[in-house]
Amino acid sequence: MLPTVDSVVQSVLAEYDQRAAREAQLVREGRAMRDELLLPVGPATGSLMNLLIKEAKAKRILEIGTSYGYSSVWLGEAAREVRGKVTTLEIHPGKAEYARQMWAKAGLTEFVECIVGDAQKTLATLEGPFDFVLMDLWKDLYVPCFELTYPKLAPGATIVADNMLFPEEHRPHALDYRNRVKSKPDMTSVLLHVGSGIEVSRFRSG
């Protein structure tokens, strides 16, 4: 069963998709700076996360790595349905402002809060617990951010980590993350060939 989103949210996602297509052409031409790219999780991963949140009624949602806010639209739309809230972390003020503008277009402003600053420092201050977590920042930060997030997981919480398979240069960091998650006795985890590859992990105990 695919999740359904309203036409306003669909139009915002379409705007993101159009930007991603333009940027893909710039990358092929060698005319793009990586840190300026949208680099979205894509509709397959976005819709899967949206469905997981709705089915689990996961109200306390954490996104580590806002970027330009694409994933936050999928998360925020799900949060609106389950009467939850997304807390998303981003280090670049300009990206956070762009994201806020897109959330406003989508009618999701009240369901998404962006905290600007270093993710590790912010995570140390957040209380939790969280029912759903998306990990999608620089890949060398996955393991330290997981260790900061792990004590704040609610029983039954789900963590989705993106870019486990692509780009291929990130696979060593992705493997480090997957091994660290699996080293916890109360975590179950599986790699799914969805989008750029996602690790979907569940916290079993309280």
C-alpha positions in Angstrom: 0.0 0.0 0.0 1.5 3.3 -1.1 0.9 6.4 1.1 -1.3 9.2 -0.2 -0.3 12.9 0.1 -2.5 15.8 -0.8 -2.0 17.9 -4.0 -0.3 20.8 -2.2 2.4 18.5 -0.8 2.6 16.7 -4.2 3.3 20.0 -5.9 6.1 20.9 -3.5 7.7 17.4 -4.0 7.4 17.9 -7.7 9.3 21.2 -7.4 12.1 19.4 -5.5 12.2 16.7 -8.2 12.6 19.3 -10.9 15.5 20.9 -9.0 17.1 17.5 -8.6 16.8 16.8 -12.3 18.5 20.2 -13.1 21.3 19.5 -10.7 21.8 16.0 -12.1 22.5 17.6 -15.4 25.0 20.0 -13.8 26.8 17.1 -12.2 27.1 15.3 -15.5 28.6 18.5 -17.0 31.0 18.9 -14.0 29.4 22.3 -13.1 28.1 21.6 -9.6 29.5 21.9 -6.0 28.5 18.9 -4.0 27.6 20.8 -0.9 25.1 23.0 -2.9 23.2 20.0 -4.3 19.8 18.9 -3.1 20.9 15.2 -2.9 17.4 14.0 -2.0 16.5 10.6 -0.7 14.1 10.3 -3.6 10.4 9.3 -3.8 10.9 5.6 -3.1 12.7 6.2 0.2 10.5 9.2 1.1 7.2 7.4 0.5 8.5 4.3 2.5 9.4 6.4 5.5 6.1 8.2 5.3 4.3 4.9 5.3 6.4 3.5 8.2 5.6 6.6 10.3 1.9 6.4 9.6 1.6 2.7 10.2 3.5 2.9 13.5 1.8 6.1 14.5 5.3 7.4 15.3 4.7 10.9 16.7 8.2 11.9 17.9 10.3 12.1 14.7 13.9 13.1 14.5 15.8 13.9 11.3 19.6 14.3 11.5 20.5 16.3 8.4 17.8 18.6 7.0 19.7 19.8 3.9 17.1 21.6 1.7 14.1 20.0 3.4 13.0 17.3 0.9 12.9 14.4 3.4 11.3 16.7 5.9 8.3 17.2 3.6 7.7 13.4 3.6 8.2 13.2 7.4 6.2 16.3 8.1 3.2 15.1 6.0 3.2 11.8 8.0 3.6 13.7 11.3 0.5 15.8 10.4 -1.6 12.7 9.9 -0.5 11.0 13.2 -0.6 14.4 15.1 3.2 14.2 15.7 6.1 16.5 15.2 9.4 16.4 13.3 12.6 17.8 14.9 15.2 18.2 12.2 18.9 19.3 12.5 20.9 21.3 10.0 24.2 23.1 10.3 23.8 25.5 7.4 21.4 28.4 8.0 20.8 29.0 4.3 19.7 25.5 3.7 17.5 25.6 6.8 15.8 28.8 5.5 15.2 27.3 2.1 13.7 24.2 3.8 11.4 26.4 5.9 10.1 28.2 2.8 9.3 24.8 1.2 7.5 23.5 4.4 5.4 26.7 4.4 4.4 26.0 0.7 3.4 22.5 1.7 1.4 23.7 4.7 3.6 21.8 7.1 5.3 24.6 9.1 3.6 23.7 12.4 4.7 20.0 12.1 8.4 20.6 11.5 10.9 22.4 13.7 14.5 23.0 12.4 17.3 23.4 14.9 20.4 25.1 13.2 23.8 24.0 14.6 26.3 21.2 14.9 24.3 17.9 14.9 26.4 16.3 17.6 26.1 19.2 20.0 22.4 19.5 19.4 21.8 15.8 19.9 23.6 16.0 23.3 20.9 18.5 24.4 17.8 16.8 23.0 15.7 14.8 25.6 13.8 12.4 23.4 12.5 9.7 23.3 12.1 9.4 19.6 9.9 7.0 17.7 11.4 7.4 14.3 14.8 8.7 13.2 16.2 9.5 9.8 20.0 9.6 9.6 21.1 11.5 6.5 24.1 13.8 7.0 27.8 13.5 6.2 28.5 9.8 6.4 31.6 10.0 8.7 29.2 11.4 11.3 26.7 8.5 11.2 28.4 6.4 13.9 28.9 9.3 16.5 25.4 10.6 15.8 24.0 7.1 16.2 25.7 6.7 19.6 24.2 10.0 20.7 20.7 9.0 19.5 20.7 5.5 20.7 20.0 6.3 24.4 17.1 8.5 23.3 15.1 5.8 21.3 11.6 4.9 22.4 10.7 1.2 22.6 10.0 0.0 19.1 11.7 3.0 17.5 12.8 2.8 13.9 16.0 4.3 12.4 16.4 4.7 8.7 19.9 5.5 7.4 20.3 6.6 3.8 23.2 6.1 1.3 24.2 2.7 2.4 25.0 1.6 -1.2 25.4 4.8 -3.2 27.5 6.9 -3.8 29.9 4.0 -3.6 32.7 6.1 -2.1 30.6 6.3 1.1 30.4 2.5 1.5 33.2 2.2 4.1 31.4 4.7 6.4 28.1 3.0 5.7 29.5 -0.4 6.6 30.9 1.1 9.9 27.5 2.4 10.7 25.7 -0.9 9.9 28.2 -2.8 12.0 27.8 -0.4 14.9 24.0 -0.7 14.9 24.2 -4.5 14.8 26.6 -4.6 17.7 23.8 -3.4 20.0 22.0 -6.5 21.5 18.6 -4.8 21.4 18.7 -3.6 17.7 17.6 -5.6 14.7 18.6 -4.2 11.3 18.2 -4.9 7.6 19.7 -3.4 4.4 17.0 -2.6 1.8 17.8 -1.9 -1.9 15.6 1.1 -2.0 16.8 4.4 -3.4 20.5 4.8 -2.6 20.2 1.9 -0.2 18.8 2.2 3.3 19.5 0.5 6.6 16.2 0.1 8.5 16.8 -0.7 12.2 14.4 -1.3 15.1 15.0 -0.8 18.8 13.4 -3.8 20.5 13.5 -3.1 24.2 12.8 -0.3 26.6 
